[in-house]
């Protein structure tokens, strides 16, 4: 009996600390609830804190409605030099980039064969000149005999005919000699006007024909921009429309106007050729013949919003900007896809996506996500 009581007492002593801990925990929870504390599990999710950002109000300004095209520059005073005879080049007198005066020799084509032809023609003419002298003496003799009644009328007429034929033959040979001498001059290629020698693709020893380009002689001065405009915009083209010639960084280096609009459409590219004259006096080291450039046609002027370049980001080829919009008394950043035009100073011209008056975020855009609370600061 005593032994059973001892066992019961030991079990009761061991269970007392566990029940005591439960009692203390329950009392602490009751105290917390009584003091107005809240259950952490009952609290809702906490949103991100509002982020201070600088904003700039999108303003509307007058901007040019423009389109850029790839154009080719061609000189209005450039001569392509081709030989007027066939033969082998024996000498080249100039180098690319040399300045030449009118008539200056450029190249020499072997004239040996033509010189032989001229010599042969001159010899033939000399022989014919001797024949003419004999025919004239013969006619004078027959005429004297005919006047004395010794020669017949027929003999006199025959002598006159022989003299006329000899004179005609000599005139024909004179013309042939002159022609061959002129042809001989073509074997020395000369500059048609003053200018700068271009590329020389031929070399001494090459055989050339009348269709072989030898070089070019360019006169510094007026250039023409050949602009190919898609047929969709051809109806908007007008003479004297402003045209700007752009450099690689997008800055205008020359101003011009449309001077020619082709009445025909290129069947291959479905474009219309437009020409614009460019005075190259101040840009002779920038603009060159046969150069590919960017030409900007100004279609007109309109009012549109602009945003700072720093406010625009690009993701996957699409441009975006964040706009701070009111939402229940606070501001939220919304990401807006943009359609951009040209750059005007430090701003982009916005064609679509932002309206004048929108608060465009200009700082901290790399930390923003769509729908994030913000605190706009001017």
Order of alpha helices (4+ residues) and beta strands (2+ residues): alpha-beta-beta-beta-beta-beta-beta-alpha-alpha-beta-beta-beta-beta-beta-beta-beta-beta-beta-beta-beta-beta-beta-beta-beta
